[in-house]
Amino acid sequence: MSTRTGVGQLGAARRLLMTTYGPDGAAVTERRWVIQDGASALGILMPKASSLAGRLRAGSGILIGSAALRARAAFLDEESTVSYRTALIDKYGLTAVVRLARARLRHGPAGTVGVRLVLGAGDRGLMGRAWQPDWSYSVN
């Protein structure tokens, strides 16, 4: 699946399946509402203090969808986050209005942040460079 086709299909979906990795390397899979942000990116909205935001800030690798497409995350400024909120309302309707109002009450007016997910993060490994044992390594 090409990146452009993948973005179109994933952006049209109701929810986005995202897999990130914790500090211990354990995979954490979540489903988020998604919008399409241009030809090569997707957008999600999340609380700034969420565990997912923490993993993304720490540089966790991201796999998107069941096809396991690699992506990288970029946190947005306030103005772009507002445009993501508007796009979520346009796509999801009254349900999004209610959920965003609830998030505003729970986390405050600036408590959520938009995250742009750019597909095709390259050949970089998810957990850094491939580990190779040196001559002194022993499993015991």
Contacts in CASP RR format, 6 or more apart in sequence:
PFRMAT RR
TARGET T0000
AUTHOR 0000-0000-0000
METHOD contacts of the structure
MODEL  1
MSTRTGVGQLGAARRLLMTTYGPDGAAVTERRWVIQDGASALGILMPKAS
SLAGRLRAGSGILIGSAALRARAAFLDEESTVSYRTALIDKYGLTAVVRL
ARARLRHGPAGTVGVRLVLGAGDRGLMGRAWQPDWSYSVN
1 9 0 8 1.000
1 67 0 8 1.000
1 69 0 8 1.000
3 40 0 8 1.000
3 69 0 8 1.000
3 119 0 8 1.000
3 120 0 8 1.000
4 39 0 8 1.000
4 40 0 8 1.000
6 67 0 8 1.000
6 69 0 8 1.000
6 119 0 8 1.000
7 36 0 8 1.000
7 38 0 8 1.000
7 39 0 8 1.000
7 40 0 8 1.000
7 41 0 8 1.000
7 42 0 8 1.000
7 119 0 8 1.000
8 36 0 8 1.000
10 16 0 8 1.000
10 34 0 8 1.000
10 36 0 8 1.000
10 42 0 8 1.000
10 64 0 8 1.000
10 65 0 8 1.000
10 69 0 8 1.000
11 34 0 8 1.000
11 35 0 8 1.000
11 36 0 8 1.000
11 42 0 8 1.000
12 36 0 8 1.000
13 34 0 8 1.000
14 33 0 8 1.000
15 31 0 8 1.000
15 32 0 8 1.000
15 33 0 8 1.000
15 34 0 8 1.000
16 31 0 8 1.000
16 32 0 8 1.000
16 33 0 8 1.000
16 34 0 8 1.000
16 42 0 8 1.000
16 44 0 8 1.000
16 64 0 8 1.000
16 65 0 8 1.000
17 29 0 8 1.000
17 30 0 8 1.000
17 31 0 8 1.000
17 64 0 8 1.000
17 65 0 8 1.000
17 66 0 8 1.000
18 29 0 8 1.000
18 30 0 8 1.000
18 31 0 8 1.000
18 32 0 8 1.000
18 44 0 8 1.000
18 52 0 8 1.000
18 62 0 8 1.000
18 63 0 8 1.000
18 64 0 8 1.000
18 65 0 8 1.000
18 117 0 8 1.000
19 27 0 8 1.000
19 28 0 8 1.000
19 29 0 8 1.000
19 30 0 8 1.000
19 62 0 8 1.000
19 63 0 8 1.000
19 64 0 8 1.000
19 65 0 8 1.000
19 68 0 8 1.000
20 27 0 8 1.000
20 28 0 8 1.000
20 30 0 8 1.000
20 52 0 8 1.000
20 55 0 8 1.000
20 56 0 8 1.000
20 60 0 8 1.000
20 61 0 8 1.000
20 62 0 8 1.000
20 63 0 8 1.000
21 27 0 8 1.000
21 28 0 8 1.000
21 55 0 8 1.000
21 60 0 8 1.000
21 61 0 8 1.000
21 126 0 8 1.000
21 127 0 8 1.000
22 28 0 8 1.000
22 55 0 8 1.000
22 58 0 8 1.000
22 60 0 8 1.000
23 58 0 8 1.000
25 127 0 8 1.000
28 51 0 8 1.000
28 52 0 8 1.000
28 55 0 8 1.000
30 52 0 8 1.000
32 44 0 8 1.000
32 45 0 8 1.000
32 46 0 8 1.000
33 44 0 8 1.000
33 45 0 8 1.000
33 88 0 8 1.000
33 91 0 8 1.000
33 92 0 8 1.000
33 96 0 8 1.000
34 42 0 8 1.000
34 43 0 8 1.000
34 44 0 8 1.000
35 42 0 8 1.000
35 43 0 8 1.000
35 44 0 8 1.000
35 84 0 8 1.000
35 87 0 8 1.000
35 88 0 8 1.000
35 91 0 8 1.000
36 42 0 8 1.000
36 43 0 8 1.000
37 43 0 8 1.000
37 84 0 8 1.000
37 116 0 8 1.000
40 118 0 8 1.000
40 119 0 8 1.000
40 120 0 8 1.000
41 116 0 8 1.000
41 117 0 8 1.000
41 118 0 8 1.000
41 119 0 8 1.000
42 64 0 8 1.000
42 71 0 8 1.000
42 116 0 8 1.000
42 117 0 8 1.000
42 119 0 8 1.000
43 84 0 8 1.000
43 114 0 8 1.000
43 115 0 8 1.000
43 116 0 8 1.000
43 117 0 8 1.000
44 84 0 8 1.000
44 114 0 8 1.000
44 115 0 8 1.000
44 117 0 8 1.000
45 81 0 8 1.000
45 84 0 8 1.000
45 85 0 8 1.000
45 88 0 8 1.000
45 100 0 8 1.000
45 112 0 8 1.000
45 113 0 8 1.000
45 114 0 8 1.000
45 115 0 8 1.000
46 52 0 8 1.000
46 53 0 8 1.000
46 112 0 8 1.000
46 113 0 8 1.000
46 114 0 8 1.000
46 115 0 8 1.000
47 53 0 8 1.000
47 103 0 8 1.000
47 106 0 8 1.000
47 107 0 8 1.000
47 111 0 8 1.000
47 112 0 8 1.000
47 113 0 8 1.000
48 107 0 8 1.000
48 110 0 8 1.000
48 111 0 8 1.000
48 112 0 8 1.000
48 113 0 8 1.000
49 107 0 8 1.000
49 111 0 8 1.000
53 75 0 8 1.000
53 113 0 8 1.000
53 115 0 8 1.000
56 62 0 8 1.000
56 73 0 8 1.000
56 75 0 8 1.000
56 115 0 8 1.000
57 75 0 8 1.000
59 73 0 8 1.000
61 70 0 8 1.000
61 72 0 8 1.000
61 121 0 8 1.000
61 125 0 8 1.000
61 126 0 8 1.000
61 127 0 8 1.000
62 70 0 8 1.000
62 71 0 8 1.000
62 72 0 8 1.000
62 73 0 8 1.000
62 117 0 8 1.000
62 121 0 8 1.000
63 69 0 8 1.000
63 70 0 8 1.000
63 71 0 8 1.000
63 126 0 8 1.000
64 70 0 8 1.000
64 71 0 8 1.000
64 117 0 8 1.000
64 119 0 8 1.000
69 119 0 8 1.000
69 120 0 8 1.000
70 119 0 8 1.000
70 120 0 8 1.000
70 121 0 8 1.000
70 122 0 8 1.000
70 124 0 8 1.000
70 126 0 8 1.000
71 117 0 8 1.000
71 118 0 8 1.000
71 119 0 8 1.000
71 120 0 8 1.000
71 121 0 8 1.000
72 117 0 8 1.000
72 118 0 8 1.000
72 120 0 8 1.000
72 121 0 8 1.000
73 115 0 8 1.000
73 116 0 8 1.000
73 117 0 8 1.000
73 118 0 8 1.000
74 115 0 8 1.000
74 116 0 8 1.000
74 118 0 8 1.000
75 113 0 8 1.000
75 114 0 8 1.000
75 115 0 8 1.000
76 84 0 8 1.000
76 113 0 8 1.000
76 114 0 8 1.000
76 115 0 8 1.000
76 116 0 8 1.000
78 110 0 8 1.000
80 114 0 8 1.000
80 116 0 8 1.000
81 112 0 8 1.000
81 113 0 8 1.000
81 114 0 8 1.000
84 114 0 8 1.000
85 100 0 8 1.000
85 112 0 8 1.000
88 96 0 8 1.000
88 100 0 8 1.000
89 96 0 8 1.000
89 97 0 8 1.000
89 100 0 8 1.000
100 112 0 8 1.000
103 111 0 8 1.000
103 112 0 8 1.000
104 111 0 8 1.000
104 112 0 8 1.000
END
